[in-house]
Amino acid sequence: MIGYGDRARTQCKVVRLFRETHPDLPPLNQGTISKIEAQYREMGHVRKVPSKRQAVVDDDTKLNLLLALEETPIIPARQLARDNLIRSHQNDQQELRLIVVL
């Protein structure tokens, strides 16, 4: 059940109501409604949560990073990433977190 009090609806009713209210948008299915409801119950909101994936770095690049850090201990992570052609999976506006796992 989604909602509270007199406004409680089943997921099927929510899907039907969405299709009736927004016929021009792609239809939602019950699985999507279920995921949205679960996220709301868990987090208290349904805003998109950014993923926290790490950049994939091969062994040669790790070695280059360590050598660069040894030569210049104080170097911005963004510059290290740019110099070694490492792309972040996050938005450019977010801080790049470069994690080298040895």
C-alpha positions in Angstrom: 0.0 0.0 0.0 1.2 3.4 -0.9 0.0 6.5 0.8 -1.6 7.2 4.2 -5.1 7.3 5.6 -7.9 7.6 3.0 -5.3 8.0 0.2 -3.8 4.6 0.5 -3.5 2.8 -2.9 -2.1 -0.5 -4.1 0.8 -0.4 -6.5 -1.5 -1.5 -9.4 -3.8 1.5 -8.7 -0.8 3.8 -8.7 0.3 2.4 -12.1 -3.2 2.9 -13.5 -3.5 6.4 -12.1 -0.1 7.4 -13.5 -1.1 6.1 -17.0 -4.4 8.0 -16.8 -2.8 11.2 -15.6 0.2 11.2 -17.9 -0.8 9.4 -21.2 2.0 11.2 -23.1 4.8 9.8 -20.9 6.2 6.2 -21.2 4.2 3.9 -18.9 5.5 2.8 -15.6 5.3 -0.8 -14.5 4.6 -2.2 -11.0 8.3 -3.1 -10.5 9.3 0.6 -11.0 6.7 1.7 -8.5 7.9 -1.0 -6.1 11.5 0.3 -6.3 10.5 3.9 -5.8 8.4 2.9 -2.8 11.3 0.9 -1.3 13.7 3.7 -1.8 11.3 6.2 -0.1 10.8 3.9 2.8 14.6 3.3 3.2 15.9 6.8 2.5 13.0 9.1 3.1 13.2 10.6 -0.4 13.3 9.5 -4.1 16.0 11.8 -5.4 18.6 10.2 -7.6 21.5 9.0 -5.6 24.9 9.4 -7.3 26.8 6.2 -7.8 30.2 5.8 -6.0 32.0 3.7 -8.5 35.8 3.9 -8.6 37.8 4.4 -11.7 39.3 1.2 -13.2 43.1 1.5 -13.2 45.5 -1.1 -14.6 48.8 -2.0 -13.1 50.9 0.1 -15.4 48.8 3.2 -14.6 49.1 2.4 -10.8 52.9 2.4 -11.2 52.9 5.7 -13.1 50.7 7.2 -10.4 53.0 6.1 -7.6 56.1 7.4 -9.5 54.4 10.7 -10.0 53.5 10.9 -6.3 57.0 10.1 -5.4 58.4 12.9 -7.6 55.7 15.4 -6.6 54.1 14.5 -3.3 51.7 17.4 -3.3 49.8 17.1 -6.6 46.0 17.5 -7.1 44.1 14.3 -7.8 42.5 15.8 -10.9 45.8 16.6 -12.4 47.0 13.0 -11.7 43.9 11.7 -13.3 44.3 14.0 -16.4 48.0 13.2 -16.8 47.3 9.4 -16.7 44.1 9.5 -18.7 41.9 8.3 -15.9 38.2 9.1 -16.3 35.9 9.6 -13.3 32.5 7.8 -13.5 31.0 10.8 -11.6 29.8 14.2 -12.8 32.5 16.8 -13.4 30.9 19.0 -10.7 31.6 16.4 -8.1 35.0 15.9 -6.5 37.1 13.3 -8.2 38.2 10.7 -5.8 41.2 8.8 -7.0 41.8 5.6 -5.1 44.7 3.5 -6.0 44.5 0.0 -4.6 47.8 -1.8 -4.4 
